[in-house]
Amino acid sequence: MTIPAGYSKSEWNKYVRKGRALVKRQSGIQFELGDTVIDMLHSHRRGHGEVAEVIELYANQIGINPNTLRSYYYVATQWPEEKRRPDVSFSVHAALASTRSRYVKIRKDPLDPFTGEQHWTYNEALRAGDNTKPQTPTNREERWERAETLLGSDEDAAVAVGEMLKHRPEMRQRLVADPHARHMLRQAQYEHWRQVDEEAAAEAELTAEEEEIQEEEVPSKVSYQDAPLEILQLLGSFTSFFVSLQRLIPQVHAQDYTADTKEAVLDNITKARSFLDWCESAIKTGKTDMDKALARLLKDEEGE
């Protein structure tokens, strides 16, 4: 028997014996009250409405809640006296009352995960029942089901996760160490900003009247029929670059990269900035010659 800290074995056993005797006495009274209602109704056949009336009237006159007496009656009808276990509490019988194979199940004591002992508890009776869940979850699956039930709305779940991340640093470390969790967070982040961009674009749309005014003030877009070939090629390169980055960046998971991998990407970002500066200078000034710094970058790239 499991004994909590601060109690001697003899002291704790004394309390347990006393408690079991009280539970047994209480269970006997509960079954006896249920059996009494059965006798009352058996000797005077009545319809369903009259049964409820008899139970309510009798409960009020003996000073008990009618719903409580009704539950005693139901459990007693589901457990004939010869099928009951005197050493098992009424609450366990009640939890199993609607279970199809209750007469077989109650014969074998289940393992109590809290104490490691073989005996019936209300929690184990709920677990053994049909379509019932234990009051106290004892494994990960049951804890998850309970949490999912309590946090039914996305808003409540998001607040709960946020609070746990705030106050539980070990949980944060476990999440960032899990590749699947990081991938899900990156996907969520991508979807969030995509939605933000779409909403911003929708808000920025002009009415038809505003568009007409705007068209008078804003120069017309590039005519692809009149634009030089090199300009079309340049714009196409930019478009391809933008689309590629939009597709690739949400898939980045820098936590998993080595220092050499990161350095290689950052080096190419520096080169890309230099090329863009060269392009900007060429468009603004018309000078297309390459400066020395960019020339050195190209030589390094080509391995010369």
Disulfide bonds with the S-S distance in Angstrom:
none
